[in-house]
Amino acid sequence: MKKADYMIVGIALMLALVSFGVYRLYFASTGRAAIVEITVDGNVYKTLSLKEDATVDVPSDGGHTNTVQIKDGKVFMKKADCPDKICVHHKGIRSNGETIICLPHKVIVTIQSSKTGDLDGVAQ
């Protein structure tokens, strides 16, 4: 490779990084993802605001309980009495469409847009 080839690769990488940064800043600042929906066995248990810190105990069949925590604009599965605890080890979610699922207890935590009829990131 020649010096010009390295320059072309460097410019392409810089453009990719700048594009990614602008994309992340734009979608992070839109504030569209503001609703946390908790469902148990397909039924909506509770709907909360992502902007307000809260802790919710979610009962499921068989006397099982999951604890969902909203803190600093992120949602975590704080506790669960399921055997594998995959949901507890899941990283916090904060963006539209992200989910945390506790399969043994049939608990799904989803972040949804606060506006109806919003376009997704691809359609915009």
N, C-alpha and C positions, 0 to 999 in steps of 0.2 A: 504494500500500500504506500501511496505517496502522501506528501504533506497535504495536498488538496483533498484527498479522500478523508483524512482525519478531520479536516475542517468541516466537510459536509456532514459527517457523522456527528460531530460536536454540535453543529447548528441544528440538526434534526432532533437531537436529544434535548437541547435547550428549548426548542419550540414545543416539544411534547411536555416538558415539565411546566412551562408557562401555561399551556392550554389546560393541563390538569389542575394547576393552582387556581386559575380563573374559574374553572368548572366547580371545584370544591368551595371556593368562596361564595360563588353565586348561590349554589344550592344550600349551603350552610346558613346563609343569611336570609333566605326567603321565609323561614319560619313556618312553613306549611304543615309540617308534621307536628300536630299539637294534641292529638287524641290518643289515649291508650285504651284499647278495648281488651277486656279479659273475658274469655269464653270458657265454659266448662261443659264438656260433652256436646258441643255445638250450640249451646244457648248462651246468650250474652249475660254474664254475671255482673259486670260493672264497667262503666266508661269513665275515665278520669282525664284530667288535663296533664299534659307532659310538663307544663310550666310550673305546676305546684308540687312540692315534695309531699309524698304520702307513703304509707305502708298499709297494705291490705292483705288480710288473711283470706285465702280462697279455699272453701271447703269443697271436697269432691266425694264421689261414692266411696263407701266403705270407711267413712270417718277419717279419710286422709286430708291433709292440709298443705297448701303451698303458700308461701309468703312472697308477695310481689312488692318491690320497693321502687319508688320513683324518687330520684335524688339528682339534683343539678342537671336536669334535662335529660337524664338517662334512666332506663328501666332495667332492673335486675330481678332475677328470681333469687331472693335472699335465702329462703329455706324451702325445703321439700322433704317429705318423709318417704320418697320413692327409693327403691334400692340402688339405682345407678347414679342418681343425682347429676345427670348430664345437663339438665336445665339450670342447676345451681352454678355449674362451672362455665356456662355460656357467658360470653362478654356482654356488657351492657349494650342496649340498643337505643337508638335515638332518631333514626331516619325513617321516613315514610316507607311502609311495606316490610320492615324488619319484624321478625317474630322470635319468640322464645316458646318452645313447646315442651311440656311435660307429658310424654306419651302414656306412661302408666296411669296417670290421673286424668288424662284427657283435658288438660288445661293449656290454653293457647293465649299468649299475650302478644298483641299486634299493635303496631303504631300505624295510625291512619291519618290522612289529611284532615284538617279541620274544616276545609271547604269542600262542598260537594261539586262534582263536575271538574275538578282539577285535572290538568293534563299531567301525564307522567314525564319523566326526564327524557324519554325518547321522542315523545310526540311534540315537545315544545319547540 
